[in-house]
Amino acid sequence: MGSYAFGFDFGTLSCRGIAIDLETGQVAATAEEKYAHGVINGKMYHADIPLQKDWNLQDPMDWLFCICQISKRMLKDGNIRPEEVKSIGTDFTSCTLLPVKKDGTPLCELAEFRDKPNAWPKLWKHHGAQKYAEEIEAYAKEHTTWLKDYFGGAVSSEWVFPKLLQVLRENPEIYDAADYFMEAVDYIVMALTGRVTRCSAALGVNCFWVKGQGYPDPEFLKAIDPGLTDVTETKLAGEILTVGDPAGHLTEDMAVRMGLTTEAVVAAGHSDGAVAGCGAGVTESGSMILVMGTSTCHQMMYKDYHVFEGLCSIAADGMVPGLYGYESGQPATGDIFQWFADTGVPERYYREAEEKKQSILQYLGELAAKIEPGTTGLVALDWFNGNRSILSNYNLSGLIVGLTLDTRTEEIYRTLVEANIFGSKRILDNYEENGVPISYIYAVGGIARKSPWIMQMCADAFGKEVIVPLVDNVPAHGAAVCGAVALGKEGKGEGFATFKEATEVMIPKDRQVYRPDAEKTKAYAKVYEAYKKLYDMFGKDDSFMKNLRK
């Protein structure tokens, strides 16, 4: 009889699953299911209800449908018996927030709230709460030290409290009707186990929670809005767990729906960016992991606490227990490239890509890779979805400078890729300028595995080696590792006692190393200086771009 860990990675557009043999570390099965309704923006899908710009919602029923379908498919494809599945781990985009009733029913599933957008899950890239983030930030800067000490001195509209405040101010009846507001990472665990738990790693990043100190003082919350006074004791209540802790077992209902048994241990959830360390087999202090997909998350493991401006957050046990997790990020990477493919590419490029049996992005990449750095005459800012780090300002927008009538499509594409890499370099530089040395740079995600030319550009632009673990579906691997550690903590002689032990068995060791070309590093340095000038010109004072977007 075998023993398997199931890992489920809930991304922006789909859920991916993996089944790993706990004895051999071999992958027995994988599966993916796209969300039927994807990202809901522009208008609601079920009715002609317009959504304001910067609103991005999801349907929680998509998530549950996907996890059930994937589970049953992996059982079949892997020839796995239900009782052989010993543990389940999950990760989710963060912060994705939704209001629910005590029994776990999302408010958007109730007829009285279905036509109210604020009752639906707000996806991580929902930036409709920007004004509320600015309000909280302005007060916190004047009346706290913890904002600067643990959250980089800024408040992101992606976080819990701006989204909470948006619901409270715009639809107080929804706020009142909600028994809990759950991060999706915790909602899924609630749906699987029937228990209300909170992942400390996510709280420490998105919810003003600090290990050893807890949530902000009620007086602070009351000053923001009296309706928030007791929110941490009521609507944010729940047992706080560390990553790798067991949260419970599958309920009978979910066991049936997933084709499993109630013996399966469910781990505390994890956020999709931070779980990358577990999935890449990286547990060393000084490791920076770039999770490159729809967006880019910069996840840093470091043994010491060190505060500086420009961070998103510093969370104890933020990636793995025992190390601080430093988080920064860019809210658009693959999204930018896809936007350009959808809106800025002439038809003949599509025909040429089809003739070569390539996707349009593959074809553009092939052309762009042949261009030498510093030869396009172009420079761009990667703020097409605002700036998360180091400015934490979603009023900012994208920019391309240097266009002429001779500019070619592939030059624009290469410049957009360069801009995104320079955005990462600005983040990495900020760490080292502030006394947090980066010993290793890892890159994971779809872009890291599928675009070698982009990874070589990263190494050249950074002037440092970039390591790409040859692990497919890193977050799902990481989620499975979390499940295996939770199983070990149950004390029945199964699973693993630590993350290091689990990754030694469950994560492949193969890696691709990209080394910088000294001449290209020099060429990129000149373009990067131009990037920094634009960065400071439009980033230090947002009034120009802010007014453009009104």
Secondary structure, 3 states (H helix, E strand, C coil): CCCEEEEEEECCCEEEEEEEECCCCCEEEEEEEECCCCCECCECCCCCCECCCCCCECCHHHHHHHHHHHHHHHHHHCCCCHHHEEEEEEEECCCCEEEECCCCCEHHHCCCCCCCHHHCCECCCCCCCHHHHHHHHHHHHHHCCHHHHHHCCCCCCCCHHHHHHHHHHHCHHHHHHCCEEEEHHHHHHHHHHCCCEEEHHHHHHHCCCECCCECCCHHHHHHHCHHHCCCCCCCCCCEEECCCCEEEECCHHHHHHHCCCCCCEEECCEECCCCHHHHHCCCCCCEEEEEECCCEEEEEEECCCCCCCCCCEEEECCCCCCCEEEEEEECCCHHHHHHHHHHCCCHHHHHHHHHCCCCHHHHHHHHHHCCCCCCCCCEEECCCCCECCCCCECCCCCEEECCCCCCCHHHHHHHHHHHHHHHHHHHHHHHHHCCCCCCEEEEECHHHHHCHHHHHHHHHHHCCCEEEECCCCHHHHHHHHHHHHHHHHCCCCCCCCCHHHHHHHHCCCCEEEECCCHHHHHHHHHHHHHHHHHHHHHHCCCHHHHHHCC
